[in-house]
Amino acid sequence: MDRGKDSGKAAWGCIFDSSLSVYGSSLFVSPLGGCRLVLDDTIMKELELIPEYKPQSVECEIFRVDECIKTNPSFIKKVMTAEQHRGKLLSALRDYRPYEDLVSEVRILLVGPVGSGKSSFFNSVKSAFQGRLTRQAIVGSEESSITKQYRVYSIKDGKSGETLPFVLCDSMGLEEREEAGLCVEDIPHILKGFVPDRYQFNPCAPFKLKHCTYAATPPLKDRIHCVAFVLDINSINTLSDKMVAKLKRIHKDVVDCGVGHVALLTNVKDCDEVLDDNFVNMTENVTSLSQVQNVRNMLNVPIANILMVSNYASEGSLEPLKDVLILAALRQMLRAADDALEDLPLEDPASADGSFNESHIENEGEP
């Protein structure tokens, strides 16, 4: 879109949490100085929306809107609805507490091929809660993994400043070659909580328990509670047999450890076509995509746990539709984690004192 000044035309937009959500007339309006700009009654009526604020006249920067947006009222309405739903998701996630308070925070492990968008997803989640774009995790486009360390990222709410009760654990990317990328032998140790934050991965040397700081088994709070298999939606149908085999092996480890899991498909192009009008479920045409069916068959993941996002990459500001998909995906990950916590055996010490029985950990000798 072209940026420019136009003092001869009036336009109304809608700003929530300092981000633009609606376009009016033929212009794109952004208020200066943190002012809140709302729709006038006429536009609110046309979009069948209930006015929440009275129109205000403020100093504005004005941008011209692409023709496809100007002539698509349904898209404008969907963006407006997305902004409202975004607020509901943020509120629900801020109020979230792990199942039965068994842990103080849920741990979500991101695992997938190199370049699938694991680090970008963390940055996108953090951006949505901060209300601005952030780039804490290093993101690259190289063929080999940029992420070399195991990282445990906490997230602070930009509104309250409080640390939220979930963390995202970023791992090294998977590669086809056996001695490159994340070593699949490391996965069980990560799932069981043995691998510490900032552990340096070595594709040629799997993690050994001698690297662990625990004298006994790690407590439940350090265990992974949900795994998100992160896959680029544009490359799912062309994954090599070796990569599919690695993903299936990891999936078996996840199931054997009783960890919740979802599939996260990144680089979705048409965010507005993914969710239905209520922003609750994926539309039928999306769930029937060959990529979705392939993931379901490959990892035995229910359709409800196959999630789609478009991570923030080169954007200059937050977008409501992207935020809705990102936050909805996070919410489903937390639900999967809660299901796994609820499914813990009653006799398991983990449900009482937060640690796992020794029988859950395979013996491992010194190299």
Phi and psi in degrees as a GROMACS rama.xvg file:
@    title "Ramachandran Plot"
@    xaxis  label "Phi"
@    yaxis  label "Psi"
@TYPE xy
-90.017  135.731  ASP-2
-96.723  139.127  ARG-3
-173.456  166.825  GLY-4
-97.1187  141.271  LYS-5
-150.435  95.314  ASP-6
-85.939  -6.35115  SER-7
-92.6078  -2.58029  GLY-8
-125.504  146.075  LYS-9
-102.787  142.83  ALA-10
-149.315  151.038  ALA-11
-124.835  138.922  TRP-12
-131.071  -172.874  GLY-13
-136.843  126.868  CYS-14
-116.108  126.202  ILE-15
-125.601  130.206  PHE-16
51.5326  41.6265  ASP-17
66.774  16.5913  SER-18
-122.84  141.109  SER-19
-74.8678  134.6  LEU-20
-124.186  -21.0057  SER-21
-139.927  147.872  VAL-22
-114.824  137.751  TYR-23
-122.284  154.424  GLY-24
53.1925  -138.883  SER-25
-107.265  12.7123  SER-26
-124.614  158.048  LEU-27
-113.046  119.776  PHE-28
-115.112  131.912  VAL-29
-128.368  117.992  SER-30
-73.2132  150.326  PRO-31
-97.2441  157.016  LEU-32
69.6008  24.6631  GLY-33
74.3823  15.3746  GLY-34
-70.9664  156.581  CYS-35
-104.741  121.73  ARG-36
-109.227  130.055  LEU-37
-123.477  168.66  VAL-38
-74.8874  150.937  LEU-39
-80.4513  168.733  ASP-40
-61.8592  -34.3182  ASP-41
-64.2048  -47.2625  THR-42
-68.3643  -37.825  ILE-43
-59.7477  -40.2176  MET-44
-67.7371  -40.9969  LYS-45
-63.2436  -34.9973  GLU-46
-88.8585  2.15366  LEU-47
57.3582  43.2476  GLU-48
-114.265  151.721  LEU-49
-89.6156  120.101  ILE-50
-62.3397  132.032  PRO-51
-107.124  -22.4838  GLU-52
-134.61  152.541  TYR-53
-82.3187  145.56  LYS-54
-61.0498  142.026  PRO-55
-123.318  147.582  GLN-56
-102.483  117.896  SER-57
-133.512  165.086  VAL-58
-70.7918  133.334  GLU-59
-132.242  154.535  CYS-60
-99.5176  138.539  GLU-61
-118.477  134.458  ILE-62
-122.316  142.924  PHE-63
-79.5152  141.79  ARG-64
-98.4432  141.28  VAL-65
-56.4425  147.016  ASP-66
-57.9758  -35.3371  GLU-67
-64.6681  -28.211  CYS-68
-82.769  -41.3009  ILE-69
-58.8163  -37.3568  LYS-70
-98.3002  16.2511  THR-71
-127.208  80.3668  ASN-72
-60.1941  -33.0982  PRO-73
-64.9483  -34.3156  SER-74
-68.5692  -42.0459  PHE-75
-59.5569  -43.7792  ILE-76
-64.4456  -38.3388  LYS-77
-67.3449  -37.183  LYS-78
-64.5369  -41.5453  VAL-79
-63.0814  -44.1573  MET-80
-65.0161  -37.4329  THR-81
-61.7059  -40.3093  ALA-82
-61.9207  -41.588  GLU-83
-66.5977  -41.6907  GLN-84
-68.2839  -34.4169  HIS-85
-57.6975  -42.436  ARG-86
-63.3414  -38.0313  GLY-87
-67.1905  -40.9525  LYS-88
-64.6825  -44.4548  LEU-89
-59.7972  -43.288  LEU-90
-62.6881  -44.1543  SER-91
-65.2268  -40.0861  ALA-92
-72.3959  -32.5877  LEU-93
-67.1731  -30.0636  ARG-94
-89.252  -4.52558  ASP-95
-62.7415  141.072  TYR-96
-135.949  137.312  ARG-97
-58.595  153.86  PRO-98
-51.9562  124.5  TYR-99
53.5002  18.9878  GLU-100
54.0741  32.7771  ASP-101
-64.9935  -29.4794  LEU-102
-135.24  158.94  VAL-103
-81.1755  -24.2249  SER-104
-150.888  143.736  GLU-105
-86.7914  138.259  VAL-106
-107.035  124.995  ARG-107
-114.905  120.227  ILE-108
-93.9646  129.24  LEU-109
-99.7019  120.878  LEU-110
-137.819  140.463  VAL-111
172.066  176.432  GLY-112
-61.7905  159.877  PRO-113
-55.9096  132.864  VAL-114
79.002  10.8475  GLY-115
-78.9099  -18.6116  SER-116
111.892  24.8082  GLY-117
-66.2023  -54.8915  LYS-118
-64.7282  -36.2928  SER-119
-64.6632  -34.1518  SER-120
-66.17  -43.2897  PHE-121
-58.9228  -47.3839  PHE-122
-58.289  -37.7615  ASN-123
-68.6698  -42.1209  SER-124
-62.126  -46.5097  VAL-125
-62.1141  -40.329  LYS-126
-60.624  -42.6901  SER-127
-62.1863  -37.367  ALA-128
-81.3441  -27.834  PHE-129
-81.4992  -20.3526  GLN-130
77.3603  16.143  GLY-131
-157.25  159.993  ARG-132
-73.601  133.148  LEU-133
-129.026  156.956  THR-134
-137.214  52.1714  ARG-135
-66.8927  -49.019  GLN-136
-79.3722  135.089  ALA-137
-71.6551  130.858  ILE-138
-119.787  135.378  VAL-139
-134.042  174.01  GLY-140
-124.679  15.4112  SER-141
-75.2844  165.555  GLU-142
-73.6878  -26.8709  GLU-143
-99.1627  158.007  SER-144
-65.8056  132.414  SER-145
-75.541  -38.0105  ILE-146
-76.7269  117.129  THR-147
-107.429  -20.1685  LYS-148
-108.674  156.798  GLN-149
-82.4041  120.065  TYR-150
-118.875  136.11  ARG-151
-111.526  108.595  VAL-152
-104.168  121.846  TYR-153
-89.2235  163.587  SER-154
-130.385  128.624  ILE-155
-101.276  142.587  LYS-156
-77.9778  123.774  ASP-157
-66.663  -19.5224  GLY-158
-82.0761  -49.5135  LYS-159
-99.8683  -20.1833  SER-160
81.8914  0.321607  GLY-161
-82.7367  149.269  GLU-162
-77.3788  129.058  THR-163
-79.3526  154.323  LEU-164
-81.6812  42.9862  PRO-165
-155.801  149.064  PHE-166
-129.49  152.574  VAL-167
-110.096  127.282  LEU-168
-105.148  116.482  CYS-169
-95.9755  136.363  ASP-170
-120.485  166.058  SER-171
-65.7875  146.31  MET-172
-69.9252  150.185  GLY-173
-80.809  142.302  LEU-174
-129.296  160.778  GLU-175
-67.0862  -42.1825  GLU-176
-65.241  144.411  ARG-177
-66.6797  -35.8  GLU-178
-106.235  39.8539  GLU-179
-144.313  149.509  ALA-180
72.2189  -168.343  GLY-181
-64.0123  130.702  LEU-182
-78.7748  122.154  CYS-183
-64.1401  -21.439  VAL-184
-66.3871  -17.661  GLU-185
-77.8104  -21.5657  ASP-186
-57.4533  -50.3909  ILE-187
-57.4783  -36.4524  PRO-188
-68.9262  -36.8615  HIS-189
-65.4972  -46.3947  ILE-190
-59.5409  -37.7964  LEU-191
-87.1633  -0.367191  LYS-192
89.8901  13.554  GLY-193
-82.1203  -27.1832  PHE-194
-83.6  122.512  VAL-195
-81.5102  161.099  PRO-196
-59.3255  139.677  ASP-197
70.7629  17.4361  ARG-198
-63.2897  132.925  TYR-199
-86.347  114.782  GLN-200
-68.4353  145.99  PHE-201
-132.438  104.396  ASN-202
-57.565  -25.4831  PRO-203
-93.0843  -8.78059  CYS-204
-139.002  102.048  ALA-205
-59.9198  156.657  PRO-206
-59.0664  138.564  PHE-207
-118.668  148.221  LYS-208
-62.1807  -19.4882  LEU-209
-65.9444  -18.9654  LYS-210
-80.3074  -10.3931  HIS-211
-86.1037  143.748  CYS-212
-86.7281  -7.51247  THR-213
-81.863  134.521  TYR-214
-79.7865  -30.8015  ALA-215
-123.824  -159.317  ALA-216
-73.4419  144.958  THR-217
-65.4472  151.136  PRO-218
-70.7166  162.322  PRO-219
-57.0471  -32.9008  LEU-220
-64.6076  -22.3341  LYS-221
-96.5661  -1.83836  ASP-222
-82.7172  154.395  ARG-223
-77.3279  133.583  ILE-224
-106.422  -17.6654  HIS-225
-152.989  139.285  CYS-226
-112.611  130.888  VAL-227
-108.312  113.85  ALA-228
-79.8894  108.397  PHE-229
-94.231  121.561  VAL-230
-135.114  138.045  LEU-231
-72.9826  119.678  ASP-232
-59.7034  -24.5847  ILE-233
-81.8885  -9.76783  ASN-234
-120.66  3.11472  SER-235
-60.3357  -43.5172  ILE-236
-74.1443  -7.08457  ASN-237
-118.086  15.074  THR-238
-62.1422  138.414  LEU-239
-71.7672  161.675  SER-240
-60.8911  -35.388  ASP-241
-67.1919  -40.4677  LYS-242
-68.6263  -41.9436  MET-243
-60.794  -40.638  VAL-244
-62.2829  -40.5523  ALA-245
-65.0736  -43.7548  LYS-246
-62.6769  -41.0371  LEU-247
-67.1181  -36.5651  LYS-248
-65.1062  -43.4739  ARG-249
-63.8551  -40.7911  ILE-250
-59.6719  -40.4583  HIS-251
-62.038  -42.7925  LYS-252
-61.7391  -40.515  ASP-253
-63.1251  -46.086  VAL-254
-65.1997  -43.3267  VAL-255
-61.5989  -30.8549  ASP-256
-86.8148  -2.17308  CYS-257
69.3618  31.9503  GLY-258
-97.2788  138.204  VAL-259
-65.6107  153.969  GLY-260
-152.437  151.243  HIS-261
-139.56  167.599  VAL-262
-112.81  132.789  ALA-263
-116.68  111.486  LEU-264
-95.537  120.561  LEU-265
-102.951  174.256  THR-266
62.2577  33.9351  ASN-267
-69.8711  132.54  VAL-268
-85.8284  -43.5636  LYS-269
-106.713  84.7948  ASP-270
-60.2989  -36.2363  CYS-271
-72.0768  -12.9285  ASP-272
-98.589  -3.41886  GLU-273
-77.8917  -50.0741  VAL-274
-97.5826  154.785  LEU-275
-72.7347  -179.745  ASP-276
-63.0392  -23.3051  ASP-277
-91.6822  -0.394899  ASN-278
56.9589  37.5644  PHE-279
-111.831  -52.0818  VAL-280
-118.973  157.614  ASN-281
-70.6872  143.302  MET-282
-67.0515  157.483  THR-283
-61.3288  -37.0669  GLU-284
-68.1057  -24.866  ASN-285
-78.3704  -44.4953  VAL-286
-67.2022  -18.2545  THR-287
-91.2017  -1.06829  SER-288
-58.8578  145.948  LEU-289
-61.4349  -34.5915  SER-290
-63.2861  -41.9636  GLN-291
-64.9091  -43.7883  VAL-292
-65.2641  -38.6257  GLN-293
-64.6061  -41.332  ASN-294
-65.839  -41.9095  VAL-295
-60.1904  -43.4666  ARG-296
-72.353  -36.9507  ASN-297
-71.0587  -42.8265  MET-298
-112.8  2.57163  LEU-299
54.3794  45.7564  ASN-300
-101.403  129.724  VAL-301
-60.2903  150.4  PRO-302
-53.9391  -38.1753  ILE-303
-63.1974  -22.4044  ALA-304
-103.447  13.2871  ASN-305
-100.77  111.037  ILE-306
-112.378  153.122  LEU-307
-127.24  138.123  MET-308
-143.919  162.584  VAL-309
-124.081  102.971  SER-310
-66.8721  156.264  ASN-311
-75.1758  130.251  TYR-312
-124.412  -76.25  ALA-313
-112.506  10.4686  SER-314
-64.392  155.413  GLU-315
-98.9311  -11.143  GLY-316
-155.649  167.134  SER-317
-72.3315  151.714  LEU-318
-126.76  128.011  GLU-319
-55.0662  -44.4715  PRO-320
-64.369  -40.8588  LEU-321
-64.2236  -44.0385  LYS-322
-60.0057  -40.3406  ASP-323
-61.0843  -45.3634  VAL-324
-65.3827  -41.751  LEU-325
-63.4363  -47.5044  ILE-326
-70.8711  -36.8535  LEU-327
-64.9667  -38.0589  ALA-328
-64.4479  -44.2305  ALA-329
-60.9672  -42.679  LEU-330
-60.0525  -40.9702  ARG-331
-69.1444  -33.5343  GLN-332
-62.8017  -41.9546  MET-333
-66.7277  -35.6227  LEU-334
-65.2494  -40.6662  ARG-335
-64.5432  -38.3344  ALA-336
-65.3301  -42.3751  ALA-337
-62.2038  -39.0658  ASP-338
-61.0799  -40.6373  ASP-339
-68.1638  -40.2784  ALA-340
-65.2592  -39.9969  LEU-341
-65.748  -28.2367  GLU-342
-84.8536  -0.00767138  ASP-343
-59.4338  136.905  LEU-344
-58.9549  138.018  PRO-345
-59.8533  -33.9106  LEU-346
-82.3992  -7.57595  GLU-347
-69.8769  127.555  ASP-348
-55.5332  -21.4949  PRO-349
-61.1663  -31.324  ALA-350
-76.0005  -10.738  SER-351
-110.723  -53.8525  ALA-352
-114.086  4.34234  ASP-353
84.8298  9.02892  GLY-354
-123.631  158.126  SER-355
-98.5291  149.896  PHE-356
-65.5722  146.358  ASN-357
-57.8472  -28.407  GLU-358
-64.8061  -16.2109  SER-359
-80.3752  -13.2832  HIS-360
-109.973  126.782  ILE-361
-72.7099  142.435  GLU-362
-69.0518  141.798  ASN-363
-138.767  122.834  GLU-364
-85.7688  175.224  GLY-365
-73.0196  151.207  GLU-366
